[in-house]
C-alpha cells in the first residue's frame, strides 16, 4: 500500500505536520511486535505486509466452515470450527483503529460475522444435546444487546425450554413481540411464533433441540422435569456463568457440594439455577429446602420432609427427630434426586448430621448445600462463591459492562428506572458503587433499588453510610435480605465472642493483613481466625496469603470496635506494628534487599497510610514523625514526591515532645521531596535547617548538608561539609558523597576528576546492590561517554539505568526522566527511529502526569522533531515547553535553558536570526552569575550555532573553544557541534580555524550575542 493511502487512512483530513515521519514511527512499532515469519517491508512508494495470515481472514474461513457443517447436519464439526473461529476474537473488532474512517466498515462487518458465528455455535451445541442451561447467560446478554434480533431470542427460548424454564421462555417471546411492535410495528416471524406455541403446549423437549423428534416410548422430558419444587426465577441471572459451569462439574463428580460465601453473595440463586439445569437429568427432581426460617436444630429433618411431601406435614410434625430422618430415608431411597439445603449456617451441625445420614442410606441422592461455613463432613466438596468481578480502575462505559457487577446493577436499575443505562456521564459513579459494595449481588440490588429516586452520583456519595442507605429490599424477601445491615448482622450473630473480638480488631486493616500482623495487632490465634474464614467473614487470598474483610463487613466491624471502646487500643497497636515494619525496611532500601522491601511496603501501603492518618489525627507526634521519616526514602524511590510533601508538611510541626533527630530526619525528607516537585525555594528553606546537625544521625544527613551549602552557593561550607559524607561509617553514605563530589567537580569543569569519583562510587554501590544509587552513577558516567563520542557505550548505560528504574517500579516521572536521557543520546547518535520509539514509551508513562514532566516531554518532542528535520514542529514544541516551564515555583534554569537552546538552533537553521538572537539573549540571562560550567558551555555552543548562521565563522570557532574551556573537554558526541566545526573549518581553512580555536581556549568569549555588525570575542570575566 502506498504511503499516501496509509496516511489518509490513519489520519484522514488532519495528518500531522510530518506525516511521513509519523508513519515511519508507526511502522517501526509494528515491526517490533510482528511475529516471525511476518515482515513489513518498505518499498519505493509505500509498505508491504508479507509472510503472515491475518487473524480476521482465518476467523472468516473457520466461521464459514462451521456454518457449512451446521447446515450439513454435523453439529460436532460445527462446534469445533466455530469455537476455533471465536477463540481468535479477543475484544471488539479492530479496536486499536476504531477512530479511523477506514476501519469502521470492516469493524462493523467483522462484528456482525462474530455475532452470527456465536449464534451458530450455540445452535450447534443445543443440537448436540449439551446442557441447555449453559448458554442462557450468554444469550441473555445477546438479547439485551440486540433487542430487535430474532435469532438470539429464538435460541434463548430453546435453551430456557430445554432447562425446564418454559415460563421464562414464553416471557422472552412476549418481550420481543412488544419491542418489535413498539419499534417497528411488526410481529415476530411465523417460525418464532410456532416455537412459542410449542412451548405453551408443553412440548419443551422438542423446542429445545431443533429437528430432534422424540422416539416412540421415550419419556417426555418436560414431564420428567416437572418433579421438584424449584421456584420460577423472577429476574435474570447475571454474571455467574463461570461459577455455574464449575458447580455443574462438581455436582457431576460429587454427591455433596456446599456453596460457601459471605451473606448476599448470591449462593441461593446460584444453587437454584444449577439445580434447575440438573433437574431434567434426575427423574426424582430437585427439591429446595429453605432453612432460614428454621430456628431449632431438631426441626431440620421436618423442614426437609415438608419440602418433599407437603401433604404429609401433619403426620410427621409430632414424630421424633430420628423417626423423621428414617421417614426421609424412606421417601428418598431409590430416588435419583437433588436435595438443596439452603442457608445452613445457623444449623450447621444438624444439617451435617442429616446430610450424612441421607447420603449414606440413599446412594442415588445428591445434596447441594448453601452456607456461610462448610458442613465439614466426609466427601464434602466446597464451591466458594465470591463477589462479582468489578473494574479494577477507571474504565469507559463499554469496558465497565464487561464486568458482571456492573451488568447486574444496570439490569436491576433498568427494572426500577426504565431507560437507565451506563454512559460516559455516570460510568465512574456506577463503577464506584459496585466496587465500594464489594461486588456483592444483594448489596448491588439494594443500591439499584435506590437508583429509582437517587442519581448514581448521590448513591455513590452516600455509601459512607451504606447501612442506612441500602434498606429498600423486596417486601417478600426474608427479613435478613431486606437491608444490608440485616445481612451483616445475621452473620455477626453466628459468631462466638472470641470471633467477634477478633473481627472487630481486623477492621483496622485497610487492605488485609498477614497472619503475623493479625497475631501481633489483634492478639488473635489461628483457630479463631480460621473460624472467621470458615464463616465467610474473612477471606484468605490464594495469591498473597493475606486475610481480608469485604469493605461492607469491615465497616460494620469498625462500628462494633468503637462501640466496644477498643478502637484506640487496637489502632495504637496497628500503628506500632507498621511503624516497626517501616523502620525495619528503611535501611534495607539502600541494599540488595531493596526490591523485597519496596514490595513489602507497597503491599502494606494502605495500612501504613492508615497508621499515619491515625497518628496525626490523634496528636501522636512521635509516631507520626518516626513513620514519615521511615517512609521518606521509600517515597523518593517510588517517585511519590507530591504525596511525601503532603504527609511531611502535616507532621514536621506537630506539637509534642519528640527527639530532635526524629524531627530533623523529617525535615531532610521534606527538603528532598520539595526539590523533586520543583519547589526549590521551599526546599532551600528546609535544607537550611540541616547545616548544624550531627551527620551520623542518618546516612542522608551529610549529603543533605552538602546540598544545602550548594543551594546557598557557599563554597566554603560545601568544602567543610564534604568530609563528613566521604568519611561516613556507612558505605552507602560514602558512595553518595563521592557521587555528589563528582557532580560538583563536573560543575566546576573538571570532568576527569568527576569521572574518577563516580567510578569509585560505583565500586561501592555495585556490591551494596542499591539500584537507585547505581542508576544515578550509571547515568552520570553515560554522559561522560557521550562527551567522548562513545554513543554505543552511552546508550547501553542509559538503557541499563532505565532497566533498573523499571525493576524498582519507580514513579512514572522518574522513569521518564531516565528515558529522556536515553532519547537525547539516541538523537546524538543519529538513531532517530530508536528515539521515536522511546518517546512513544515516555508519552505512555506520562499520560496522567503533572505539569513539569509534561513540559519536559514537550522538550523531547521538540528534540525528536528537530532530529527528523521538522523544524516548524520542533519550534512549536520548544515554545510550548518554554511557556509551560516559565513561572514554575523555584524552577532551576536547566530545563528552560534546554528549550531555549533548542530554539536558538531551530530559528538559526530557519534563517530567523532576530528570533535566534532573542533566544540566545535569554540563554545568556539565565546563565548570568551561574557557576555551572557545563551549563555555560552549552550556552557557548548555541552561540556558535547562531554565529555560523550570521557567517561569523571566527566567532563561532571561539565560541566552541570557550565551551571546551568551560566544560573542561570538548563535546565530541554532539552533531550540532560537529556541524558548526565543519562549516567553520570549510570557511576559514585549517590554520585559521586552529588559531581562532586557540584564542577561544585562552580567552573565552561572552555568551551574550554581539550586535550583528560587531564580531564576537568579548571575554567573560567570570569564566576564568
Buried (B, 14 or more C-beta within 10 A) or exposed (E): EEBBEBBBBBBEEEBBEBBBBBBBBBBBEEBEEBEEEBEBEEEEEBBEEEEBEEEBEEBBBBBBBBBEBBEEEBBEBBBBBBBBBBEBBEEBBBEEBEEBEBBEEBBEEBBEBBBBBBBBBBBBBBBEEBBBBBBBBBBBBBBBEBBEBBBBBBBBBBBBBBBBBBEBBBBBBEEBBEBBEEEEEEEBEEEBEEBBEBBBEBBBBBBBBBEEEEEEEEEBBBEBBBBBBBEEBEEBBBBBBEBBBBBBEBBEEBBBBBBBBBBBBBBBBBBBBBBBBBBBBBBBBBBBBBBBEBEEBEBBBBBBBBBBBEEEEEEBEEBEBEEBBBBBBEBBEEBBBBBBBBBBBBBBEBBBBBBBBBBEBBEBBBBBBBBBBBBEBEEBBBBBBBBBBBBEEEBEBEBBBEBBBBBBBBBBBBBBBEEBEBEEEBBBBBBBBBBBBBBBBBBBBBBBBBBEEBBBBEBBBBBEEBBEBBBBBEEEEBEBBBBBBBBBBBBBEBBEEBBBBBBBBBBBBBEBBBBEBBBBBBEBEEEBBEBBBBBBBBBBEEEEEBBBBBBBBBBBBBBBBEEBEBBEEBBBBBBBBBBEBBBEBBBBBBBEBBBEBBEBBEBBBEBBBBBBBBBBEBEBBBBBBBBBBBBBBBBBBBBBBBBBBEBBBBBBEBEEEBEEBBBBBBBBBBBBBBBBBBBBEBBBBBBBBBBEBEBBBBBBBBBBBBBBBBBBEBEEBBEBBBEBBBEBEBBBBBBBBBBBBBBBBBBBBBBEBBBBBBBBBBEBBBEBBBBBBBBBBBBBBBBBBBBBBBBEBBBBBBBBBBBBBEEBBBBBBBBBBBBBBBBBBBBBBEBBBBBBBBBBBBBEBBEEBBEBBBBBBBBBBBBBBBBBEBBEBBBBBBBBBBEBBEEBEBBBBEBBBBBBBBBBBBBBBBEBBEBBBBBBBBBBEBBEEBBBBBBBBBBBBBBBBBBBBBEBBBBBBBBBBBBBBBBBBBBEBBEBBBBBBEBBBEBBEEEBBEBBBEBBBEBBBBBBBBEEEEBBBBEBEEBE
